[in-house]
Amino acid sequence: MTRLSIGDVEHNSEDVARKVEGDIAFLTERLHLLEQQQKPNAVILQTYRDMLESRFAVLHWLRQDSAQTKRLASGQ
């Protein structure tokens, strides 16, 4: 676990990662529904794709940071 400071508040990185996973699930489902529309709005689709890509990057960073912290704690 890593502590993240956002403003004056500290957060557990695993809690943040779970929130980001929820965002990813929501965005994935929303994209799926938008893509099924007869005439999906290309701008909205791209916006959701960009948001999804961003959430995956944040999740990767959180998981990478967490794994790195565990390695450092174990002395590797």
Residue, then its C-alpha position, 0 to 999 in steps of 0.5 A: m500500500t502506498r499513501l497518496s497525498i491529494g491536497d491536505v488529505e492522504h489516500n490509500s493507493e489501493d482504494v484509489a485503484r479500486k475507484v479507477e477500476g470502477d471508472i474503467a468498468f463504467l466507461t467501457e460499458r458506456l462506450h459499448l452502448l454508444e457504439q451500438q447507437q445507429k449514428p454514434n457521435a464521433v466526438i463523444l466516442q473519442t472523448y470516452r476513449d480518451m477518458l478510458e485510456s487515461r484511467f488505464a494509465v492511472l491504474h497502471w501507474l498506481r499498480q506499478d507504484s504499489a509493486q515498486t513499494k513492495r519490492l523496496a520494502s522487501g529489500q529487492 
